[in-house]
Amino acid sequence: LAKIMENYMSEITSGDREVETGYEDASRYALSLKVKDPDTGESMVKDGDTILVTGGARGITFNILSALVKKCKVDLVIAGRSDIASVDKKYLAAGISEKDVMDDLKLSMTGAKPVEIKKAAGRIMQMVESMHNIEALRSAGASVSYYAADVADLKSMKAIFDKHEKIDGIIHAAGVDESQFITKKDIASFNRVFDTKVQGLYNILALMEKR
């Protein structure tokens, strides 16, 4: 018992961030991560599948889809909040930068504060990126349908389901990042983050059950 207490006190006063340790005789054991190749097996996705994707076509979502379409010829049904079809075609030209967009918006957003113009330019650049990414997916052999819809809105998602006879798989990548200390987060911010993930998933599963 004395040795157990000695080991226990040694652990909690050591400053070591490893919180899961064990002792056997005089030996100390701790957990460690090791790299292991994933098990290869039959793919969950096959040619001809229709995959519903929430969260648009940027960032890690686009990276996942790029890897997917290299292996399978699929139909992608992408739902994102941004109405990318509303982007002025002049912003799609090669080499257009956020500064170029800001300079152009200054002419049309007279009286707007610089921060408002910057935010508007940022939104446009995000939509431009999505459009370019969708074209890249199509060039890789995928069929892509994009819908401006909020996954947390059941009616909007039902409209998408009604347009597609089958949905074989779901990639629920939609999310809202409003990182903040919990003591400083208000309920409206919490609801936006929570509803996108949880209510969004609930809506998708409810619609899938009706298939």
N, C-alpha and C positions, 0 to 999 in steps of 0.2 A: 504493500500500500504506500509506503514511504517513497518507493521508486516511481510509482505512478504519479503521485503528487509532485514529485520533483520534475518529471517530464512535463506534466501539465503546466506548472508554473514557468518552466523554461520556454514553453511554446507561447504562452500569452504575453510574456515579457520580452520576447526576442525581436519583435518588430518585423518578423517575416510575414509577408503577405499571403503565403500558402496557408489556407485555413483548414485544409483536409490532410491530416497526417496520421500516421499510425506507427506503433512500436511493436517489435517482436524481439524479445531478449534485449540485446544491446543495439539492435539495428533500427534506424528511423526510416520510414517510408513516406513518400509524398507522390501525389498524382502528377503526371506529365503528359503532354499531348505529343502524339507522333503522327507524321504524315503517312496516309495510307491511300493508295489508289482506290477510286470508287469501284464497287462491284459492277461488272458489265452484265447486262441482261437484255431482255426484250424491251424495246422502247415503248413508253406509254403512249406516244404520239406516232401516228402512221400517215402515209400519204393519203390525201383526200379529207383529212379531218378538218373540222371547223373549230377554231380556238377563239374563245372570247377573252379579250385582254382589256383590263381596266387600268387607267392611269396614263393613257396617252402613249407616245412613241419616243420618249427621250430617256436619257440616263441608263440606269441598269436594265430597265424594261426593254429598251432598244437592243442592248447587248444580248439579253436573253433571246429575243426574237431573231436577232441576226444569227446566233448559233443554231437556233431551231430550224430556220428556213434553209440552212446549209445541208441539213440532214433529211428534211421532209418537205414535200410540196403540200402546203397547208393553205387553208383559207383563214385569214386573220380578220376578226371583227373587233376593232379597237374602239373603246369608249374613253373619251377624255373631256375635261371640262372646257377646254379652249375650242372656240369656233375657228378652226384653222382656215376654213374656206373664206373667211372674211378678210384675210390678209391681202393687202394691195399687191398685185403681181409685180410691181416695180421693186419690192423688197426681196423678191426671190432671185434676183440677178446674182450671178457669181461674184464673190468678193465684197458684197455689201456688209458693212460692219455696223456695230451698235452706234458708233459715232455718226455714221452716215444717216442712220435712221433718226437719231436725235436732232441732227441738223435739219432734216426734213420736217420733223414734227414741230420744231420751233416756229416754222412758218404757218402751220395750221392750228397750233395750240397757243394762240396769242393770249398773253396774260397768265399763262400757266406757270407755276413755280418750277424751277429746275429739277427738283426731286420728282415732281409729277411727270415731267417729260422723260426723265430717266426711267421711271417705272414703266411708262407706256412703251418706251423703246425696248425695255427688257422683255415685256410680254410679247411684243412683236417678234423679237429674235427667237424666243422660245417656240413660237408657232412656226416660224420659218424653219427652225431646226427639225421640228416634227414633220413638216412637209417633205423636207429633204430626206429624212430617215424613212418615211413611208415609201418614197420613190426608190430608195435603196433596197428596201424589202421586196418591192415589186420586181426590181431588176434581178433580184436573186431567185425569182420564180414563184413568189408568194402572191396570192390574191388578197388584196387588202381593202376592207371597207372601214371607213372612219366615221364616227358619230360624235357630235358634241353633246355629251350627256353627263350628268352627275350620278355616279353609281349609288349614292344615298337616296336618290329620288326614284321610287319604285315605278312611277308612271313613265319616266324617261327610259328606264331599262326595259320595261315591258314593250315599249315601242320598238326597241332594237330586237328583242326576242321575236316579236311578231313578224319581222322582216326576214328571219332566217329559220328555215325548216328544221335545222339540227344544230346543236352545239355539243361537240364531243369533249371539249376540255375547257378549263378556265385557268387563266393566270390573273389573279387578283392583286395587281400591283399598285392600285390607286392608294394615295396617301397624302396627308397634309402635314407639313413640318412646321410646327409652332413651338419649338423647344423653349422651355422656360422652367424655372424652379417651381415645383408644385405649389409652394406657398404664395407664388406671385401669379399663378395661372388662374384666369377667371373661367367661369362655367361655360361661357360662349366659346372660348378657345378650346376648352376640353371637348365640348360637344362636336366641334368641327373635326377635330382629329379622330375622336372615337367613332362618330357616325360614318365617316368615310370608310374606315376599315370594317367596323362591326355591322353597322346598319347596311352598308354596301354589300357585305358578304351575305347577310340575311336576305336581302332582296334577290340576289343572284340564286341562292339556294331555293328560295320560295318559287321563283320562276322555273327553275330546273325541275322541281317536283311536279309541276303542272304539265310537263312534256309528255 
